[in-house]
């Protein structure tokens, strides 16, 4: 059982907030973009899965005792390269939940010593697993705000075009 002060429940519940925020959105709303270079809600969701993949790898790399630098990834290129906006938000959320659930099982097995293990990030700085998990939760919270802004912009655009 985990011996950490890291809030694993906050990690697990982060996607509850995302699901609540997008509940009831149509496919058109999920894929709407303010501009070609902007992300849609669906693309934000895909990015969060990509981020889960990278974070999962980083944590496992640290636990393995590897001394390689933890990877960085080009989020815009990943989202564009996988044609994320052509994906289905429900399928993306299923994948996200899978990563979160699988990682939470791991987190609940870690000892205090394992939570304290560190790796070297892409900037050359040490980072502990105990810092990665809350950073992930904060990252999701930031994108939750982004989803709210996308919804607001889409709503304003639709309302403006109706009044013309």
N, C-alpha and C positions, 0 to 999 in steps of 0.2 A: 504494500500500500504506500502511496505517495507520502513523503515526509516534507512536503514543500508548503510554502505560504502562497504559491502561485494559485490564482483563482481559476481552476480548470472549468468550473461551472460557467464563468463569464465567457470562456473560450467556446464552450458548447452552445451557450445561449446566444452568441453573437448572430448566428444565422436565423434564430427565431425572429429577431428584430428585422432582418432583411426580408424574410418571408412576409412578415406583417406589413412592411412598407410597400411591397409590390402586389399584395393581395388585391385582386379585382382589376388589375391592369390588363388591358387588351393586348393582343399580340402587336398591334400597331403602336401602342404606347410603349411597350417594352423595347421596340426596335427604333423608335423615333430618335433622331439626332439633330441637335441644334445647328450643326455644321458638319461637313464631311470629315473633318479632323477630330471632332468631338466623339465621345463615347455615348452609346445608348445604354439603357439600363441592362440589356442583355450583355453588352460588352463589359460593363462593370462586373456583372456576375461571373463572366468567363475569366476576367482578370483575377477575381478573388480565388477562383479554383487554381489558376496558374500560380498565384501567390502561395496557396496551400501546398502545391506540389513542391515549390522551391523551399518553403519553410520546413516541410516534412523532410526533405533531403538534407537541409542544413542541420536539423536536430539529430538525424540519424548519423550524419557524418561526425558530429561532435561526440555522440555516444560511442562511436566506433574507435575513437582515439586518433582519428586522422589529423594530420597536420597541414592539409591543403587549405588554401583560402576558400572560404565559403562563397558560393557562386552569386553573382549578380545576374539579373536578366533584364532585357529590354522589353518592358511591359507593352509599349505601343506596337512594337514589331510582333510580339507574341499574339496580341489581340488581332492585329491585321492579318498576320500570316495564317491564322487558323480560321479566318472568315467567321469570327465569333458572332457577328450579328445575324448570320444565317442559322445559328443554333437555336435551340428551344430552351427558354428560360427554365422550364420545369426540369428538363434533363440536366441542365447545368447545376441546378440546386440539388438534385439527387447526388451528383458527383461531389459537390461541396460537402454535403452532409456525410457522405462516405468518408472523406478525408478527416473531417472533424471527429466523427465517431471513432475511427481507427486510431487517430492520434490521441484522443482522450483515453483510450484503453492503455496506450503506452504511458501517457502522463501519470496515470494512476498506479503504475508499477515502479515509477522512478523513486529512488531514495534521495535524501537531501544532498548527498555527495554528487549524484548524477545530475540533479537540477543545477548544481554549481559548476558543472563542467563547462569549459569554454572552447570556442573556436575563434578563428581569426576572420573577421569580415572582409569584404572587398576593399575597404579603406585601410586595412592593416591593423584594425583595432580588435581587442578581445571582446567577445560577446558570450554571455552565459545563456544556457537554455532557459533559465529562470527569467531572463529579460526578453527572450524571443517570443514567448507565449503572450505576455501582456502587450508587447509591441504589435503582435498579430491582431489582438482584440482592438487596439487603438486604430490599426489600419482599416479593419472592417468598419469601425465607427466613422472614420473619415469618408469611406465610400458610401456609407449610409447617408451621410450629408450630401454627397454627390448625387445619389439617387433622388433625394428630395429636391435638389436643385433642377435636375433633369425633368422630373415630374412637373415642377412649377413652370419651367420654361415651355414645356410641351403644352400645358394647359393655357398659358398666356398666348401662345402661338395659335392654338385652336380657337380661343375666344376672340382674338384679333381678326382672324380670317372669317369668322362667322359674322362679325359686325361690319365687314366691308361690303 
